[in-house]
Amino acid sequence: FTQAQNNGSATVLTRNHILAFNKTTGVIDTTFIPNASAPIRSIVTAPDGQSVYVGGEFNTIGGATRFKVARINVTTGAPVAGFNAGLIDALAYDIELVNNRLFVGGQFTTVDGQPRGGLVELDPTTGDVRPSLDVPFTGTHRGTGVTLVREIAVTPSADRLIAIGNRLDHAGLACRHVGLSLRDRRLELGVVESRNHGALPHV
């Protein structure tokens, strides 16, 4: 969306791809105007209660250059100083913040110049790529399209992660649902489900 109206108002407000409203009245916030340059796919609350992480297709948000992932102030919509993930070469579908670990799934192949096939862990404060999670997924469904991670889920202790994509090939495995063990930041890959097209499994 690019426009919105309050209930009962004839005034059309410009709100590009994201807006905030009062949770009690539903009235659209007048100061939170990030004006993302392209659609936003995921929003996650930051632990400070004053900002959120957003992921999507945008290259600018809040008047600044931020490629696909940003942390923005919930009052002004401006990017939070110090957080910048650098150049992400394709869209981010999903973001999860668990136990001070920020995971991003998407269609990208590189993040800030580092190869990351659809899944990356970022430092929640700086946006730097963390080396602990490096799973170079490849593969496409029936040989067409692109490799992507569309949805992720993480346990509260951040020791297991499930990723869902169109097809995720790695280490000789070909599947749509992949379970990752993140204990002690060591990665163990296992197939969660290779045929089910349905809902995300509980972890």
Disulfide bonds with the S-S distance in Angstrom:
none
